[in-house]
Amino acid sequence: MKPEKSVSFITYGCKVNQFDTDKIISNLPDNFKVVTDRSLSDFCIINTCTVTDNTDNQFFKDLKKLKRDNPQIITLVTGCLAQTSPEKLNHLENIDLVVDNANKYLIPKVLSEPERYHKRIISNIFDIREFDDDFENIYENRSRAFLKVQDGCNYRCSFCIIPFARGRSRSLKEFKVIEKINRLNRLGYNEVVLTGIHLSSYGKDIGSSFEKLLNLIDKETDIPNIRLSSIDPADTSLDLIDLISSSKKICPSFHISLQSGDEEVLKNMRRRYKIEKFNELINYIRQKLPSSCIGTDVIVGFPGESNNLFNNTVNFIKNSELNYLHVFPYSDRKGTPASISKDKVDDHEKQKRSKILRELSNNMKLEFANKFKNIVIKGIKEKNNKVRTNNYIDVSVENSNVSQGSIVEVIINTVEKDKIFGTIVGPHLQ
C-alpha cells in the first residue's frame, strides 16, 4: 500500500478553471488526500489564469508565500499561464513542475509517478481538436454542480489571449451532456451550471448548436435548475431567448459580454456585434422574461478610450436594462494586437474609471433587488445561511435547518447597502 500524501489547490479565474480543478481532484490517486492547510501539504496544484495582470501578479505573490510557509512543498503549476507563458515559469525556483492546459488531465498520473515525467510538460494547445471527456467530476460540499460543455475559442478579439491558452472551440457531444446532467441529478444536485470558454459557440464543431442542446436538456433531463454562465451577444439569437422563456428549468439570469458601450472601442476590440445588436438582445430578454437578472463584462481603459468614449459606455449602461457589471481594467497581453496599440490609458485613469462603474454596478444590484421585496422567489439554499435566487439575487437568511442545495422559496425583506436580507418561507413545490 502506497503511503498517504496530501495535496492542496489554488485556483484562479473563471468557472471553467474551477471545473478543471474539480476534475483533477476527482481523479487523484487513492493515496492522495485533499487538504486546505497548505503549510502542511506535500503538494500544491496551482491552476492559473492569465486574463489580466492582476491575476498574474496575485499568482506570483501567492507562490512566494506558499514556499515561504512550507519550503518542502512540491508545487505544480498548470492552467492558462502555464500554456501561454511557460518561459515565465521555467526559471523560477519556487516551481517544481509545470503542466500546461493541453496536458492538464495528466496531473493525477504525474503526482502518482513524478519520476516518469519531465518537469515541464508543454505542447501545442491547437493540436487538440476534440473535447476531453475521459474523467468524471465529483463535487463535495457544493450547492450546485458545474458542467463544462465547451472549451476553446475560434475568435480573435484584439485584447484577448484566451484562444492561445485554450485552443480551438470544441464541444461535448449532446448525449454525453444529457448523461452527465442526469447523473449529477441522481447524486442529489438540483442545479447544474453549464460552463464553457465560449459557451454560445457550443455545437458548431459537431453539427449542433447551443439552442439545440438546451432544447434537449429541457426535454430529456429531470434536473430542476439549469443555469448558464457567460454567453456572447454575437452568437445569441432571439430564438434562444424564446426557448429559455418557455422553459421551467433554465434560470432567468444572463451574463452577456458587452466590453464597451462605445462603437469605436468595440470596433478596435474586434468584437463581432454593434451596440444596437446588444441592446436589441437585452430589451428582448426584458420583454420575454421581465424578472430576469442581466449582467455583463466591461473593460475600462482600452487603448484609445478617451474620456468621451468612456462616458459613452457609462451613459449606455445607465440607460440600459442591465443589473450588474463585472469591471476589468485593461491590461496588455503579450502577442495580442491591442498590446502594441498606441494611446494607452494610464493606470490611475483606469482605476478611476473602474471605481465609477463598480459604484454604478452596486447601485444597479440594489435597485434590481428592491423590485422583488415582499415577493416569493425560487432559489437554491447555499452554505453560510444564504439563498441564491433563480434570478441571481444573493439573499442572507436566518439560521435554518434547510440543507445546502435544497430548492426553496424566499422572500426579500430588506435591501441595504452591503446586504440583502430575507426569509425562507418553505420548500419549493414542483
CORUR-V431399 format. One line per field, one symbol per residue. burial: 1 if it has 24 or more other ideal C-beta (glycine too) atoms within 12 Angstrom, else 0. A space follows every 10 residues. Layout:
burial->???
//
This chain:
burial->0000111111 1111111111 1111111110 0101000100 1111111111 1110110011 0110011001 0011111111 1111110010 0101111111 1111111111 1000000001 1100100100 1100001010 0111111111 1111101111 1111111111 1111011101 1001100011 1111111111 1111110111 1111111100 1011111111 1111111001 1011101011 1111111111 1100110110 1110101110 1101110110 1111111111 1111100011 0011011001 1111111111 1110010100 0000100001 0011011001 1101110110 1110011111 1100011111 1111111001 0101111111 1100100001 1111100100
//
